[in-house]
Amino acid sequence: MNMLIYLIPVALFLGGLGLAAFLWSLKNGQYDDLDGAAWRIIDDGEDRPG
């Protein structure tokens, strides 16, 4: 039971850290072009003149 005194603040801190990282990625435009990333994975690049 004494371990909960340490584990609960650690879990809250790590959750807050994850939330801060997610909000930072939203602010920096990480999720702006989801369709473009999906098509770049599928494209094999063979249609380019070489």
N, C-alpha and C positions, 0 to 999 in steps of 0.2 A: 504494500500500500504506500510505503514511503517513496517508492520509485515513481509514482504518479506525480509527485511534486516536481520531479525533473522532466518527466516525459511530456507532460501537457504543455509547458512553455516551449520546449524544443519543437513539438509538433506545430504549435501555433506560429512559431518563428519561421519554420520551414514552409508552412502554408502561405504565410505573408510574403516570403521570399519568392515563391512560385508565382503568386499573384502579381507582385511587382515586376517580375520578368515578363509575364504575359502582357501586362499593361504597357511596358516599355516596347515590346515588339509590335503592339498595335499602334503606338505613337510613331514608330519609325517606319510604318508602311510594310511590314512583313507579310501581311495578308491581303494586299491590294490586288494582285493579279494571280488568283488561284487557277484560272483556266489556262493561262499561258504556261504555268509550270507543268500542268498536266499534259499539255500538248508537246512540250519540249521533251518529256520522258518518252512519249510514243514516237516522236520523229527520229528517224535513224540517220538523217542527213544525206541520203544518197541522191536527192534531187538537186543538189547544188552542183554547178559546173566546177570542174576541178582541174 
